[in-house]
Amino acid sequence: MKRLVFILIALLLLAACSPAAPVEVTRVVTEEVTRVVTETVVEQGAEVEVTRIVTEEVIVEVPAEEEVEAVDAAPVLGELPRNQTLIAGMLTGRAGTPSNFNEWVGWKNRDRGMQNLANEPLWSVDFATGEIINGLATGDPVYNEDFTALTIPLREGVTWSDGEPFTAADVVYTVETLMAHEGFNAHTFFVENVASVSAPDDYTVAFELLQANSRFHTTFLDRWGSTWIMPQHIFEAVDDPVTFEFNPFVGTGPYKLHSFDEQGFWTVWEKREDWQNSPTGILYGEPVPQYIVFQAFANEGAKVVAQLTHQLDAVDLSAEGLSAALAQGDTIRAYQPSFPWVVNNDPAMTGITFNTKVAPYDESDIRWALLLSIDIAEYVGQAVDGTGTLSPVHIPSLGSYPEDFIGPMEEWLADFQLDLGDGEMFNPYDPDAPQRLVEYAEGRGYVVPTDQATIDQTFGLGWYKYDPEAAGKLLIKHGFSQDADGMWLLPDGTPWKIEVLDRVDTSHHAFKNCNAAVQQWKQFGIDAVYIANDAHVTLSDEGNFQVTCAWPAFEPWGAGVDLIRTLDVFNSAFVADSIGEATSGHESRWSSPEMDAVLETLRTTDPADTEAVRLAGIEGLKLLVAEMPGIPTYGYAGFLTWDDYYWTNWPGSENPYTQPYVHWGPFKYMTPFLQATGR
């Protein structure tokens, strides 16, 4: 595997590689360079990191015969033509095991180009269009009447990036291999569901199931991760497919692995010579960028500087970073042209997750008390400067979800009550909560919509009341008390300290949610602290935490009314009871017989019966609201910025021809529509 020896420094405009031949004649010029200044300020009672961009003049020596502008087009990594190379930020950061591309085992930073360029799933969801895209499959699965068997039609004419043909044999081999080895992520799922798998012909795969499951095929439906297909001709030649690093990565997507940094900071992909043999090429035509680089950055300031110097084409930032980039960059744009600027059709619901196997968070009243102690306007203001869309349930308020779920649930939400003790009942739902966000945005000087339909779309339909008094009554009901300073004590009389565990990345919504929650709970009288830990995923999977900011429920598909993807993580079969044992279900480790019954209904209901599927989904959402194993706060606000300097025709809100992110699987379907500026 070819290794590049050059270090990728996309942050520094003037650090581009010099020409190979010696330059004898030079001239001195004055140039502006950009640097970042990071300050910690107190905003609304909370310390936040603010990024400012400043420019200063420096003296630079350049070849006399060259124009100064040529510095901007210096090769990427010393050898990739900049005007043929798209540079994207890696959402999940530096790859921990950069030489290992075996996505079927553990986590391998799939968003560094594996899922989004080099792999093609059987099907993909595009949340912007609501479309299910046929990739390696050519159509829908065909089930028998009782959903115990199905066949899947596969696409002809597809080859792996090494030229070998893709056939049904690859699918059969993948499933049988996953079932044969316990070390694979999907081992348990296939063992519990598949009786047999076969290939009636080269482009049909047939499954016999152990039990009725009308959603079995969705394991191959990519939304953010799915069961990928292995190239049989490669994996069958290795002794242990679990420890096999699968390097170089070989996929059926339009790009192939070019090189990667052994320290995990970047991965480079090159357009296949036979791109037309990929589903992307067959469906949409030739991708435009010849090379695509996914790069990790040290911090948000480095991302902003790189984009301002045209060394980063697409990246996710925070609210502060987006503001800095838009203010300083003439060619930088956001998803929306005005407030709230953000990507607001992402089907992820952010929020807070409790470990329901650890006291006192094993009691729903305590979880509800912590919710009622949150002023959601202050919370969203601190987290994302008021740009988040509220949802009172565990799916976001976007697309058809308000019409299909949130709106029809409002009467139930209004009637839902909590028992505060001593016979006092309390209705926590607040349909006016979004108005508090409107007032926050207006107070910040933003131009906000005035028509109710746009307000509902931007800020949501409702959330919950901010009522510290009701929260206190719930705590007192369970033996909590307050000391002379108003600090809350556990039932045994000791001070209540909440440890909120999550990631180091300050621009991530998990970090934003956690710190907003800590601030709210401190104001309520709880000694709350945030613990940033690079091992937060492992710790939360193994139950070694009290509170984290993993999404409070799994993301829905983003298309249609089927919520099984959101609800199935609460299946009791997937939940690990023992702390220290990794769970296959939701981090909260919550489940119930009632939720299992909802899931059984969904598994045995024809997905085409959309009304029955929708009603079952509503019942599942009601259970999550009543028990509140995690608090839904605001829908994922994508602080995405694009630089139009080298590439244009991004899928912004005015032209959402596909989902806008470079880290999602359908990014490969964007590449044929991008336009090079010719710079």
Salt bridges, closest charged atoms under 4 A:
GLU39 OE2 - ARG52 NH2 3.40
GLU56 OE1 - ARG35 NE 3.08
GLU79 OE2 - LYS2 NZ 3.23
GLU79 OE2 - HIS258 NE2 3.81
GLU103 OE2 - ARG110 NE 2.71
ASP162 OD2 - HIS233 NE2 2.66
GLU262 OE2 - ARG3 NE 3.09
GLU273 OE1 - LYS256 NZ 2.92
ASP274 OD1 - ARG272 NE 2.93
GLU286 OE2 - LYS271 NZ 2.79
ASP313 OD1 - ARG82 NH2 3.00
ASP316 OD1 - HIS663 ND1 3.37
GLU320 OE1 - LYS512 NZ 3.21
ASP346 OD1 - ARG223 NH2 3.80
GLU363 OE2 - HIS478 NE2 3.94
ASP365 OD2 - LYS477 NZ 2.91
ASP365 OD2 - HIS478 NE2 2.78
ASP375 OD1 - ARG436 NH2 4.00
ASP385 OD1 - ARG444 NE 2.84
ASP419 OD2 - LYS477 NZ 4.00
GLU424 OE1 - LYS473 NZ 2.92
ASP430 OD2 - ARG436 NH1 2.98
GLU469 OE2 - LYS473 NZ 3.66
ASP502 OD1 - ARG503 NE 3.01
ASP502 OD1 - HIS536 ND1 3.78
GLU555 OE1 - ARG223 NH1 2.50
ASP562 OD2 - ARG215 NE 2.49
ASP568 OD1 - ARG603 NH1 3.74
ASP577 OD1 - LYS357 NZ 3.58
GLU587 OE1 - HIS586 NE2 3.79
GLU600 OE1 - ARG603 NH2 3.18
GLU611 OE2 - ARG614 NH2 2.80
GLU619 OE2 - LYS622 NZ 3.40
GLU627 OE1 - ARG367 NH2 3.52
ASP643 OD2 - HIS310 ND1 2.81
GLU654 OE2 - ARG333 NH1 2.73
